[in-house]
């Protein structure tokens, strides 16, 4: 085998190994990806059923109900267009309450309810997760604190 052919063979083997390593890394990365959706976006995507996703919005007022066991909590998350029922079993964050921003991580059931495995509540009156703020801004209903709505005097 000539030096040129040997060099070409090593180059080909190196490319195959690099391609295999890249495929393995991308496969591992795909399994750990968690997408963020608003309730409207989540319902529009029927393919999200059974896959781990994050959903953010506001806890709908008057929707929080605790189960008889004291650990199961049912509430609704809304983006002011659509609301989805959420079921969570565990201890809620201290700052969780109605009307506040929340991000829940879990899966969408085929029946349209959301089974949460983690609940994140905002930690400050001025804080809103960027994804939640973007979704609420897109609905035309959310305004940062201290900002008057259009057509009203500050």
Secondary structure, DSSP 8 states (H G I E B T S, - for coil): --HHHHHHHHHHHHHHHHHHHHHHHHHHHHHH--EEEEHHHHHH-GGGBTS-EEEEEEE-TT--EE-TTSSEEEEEEE-SS-EEEEEEES---TT--TTSEEEEEEEE-TTS-EEEEEEEE-SSTT---HHHHHHHHHHT----TT---TTS--
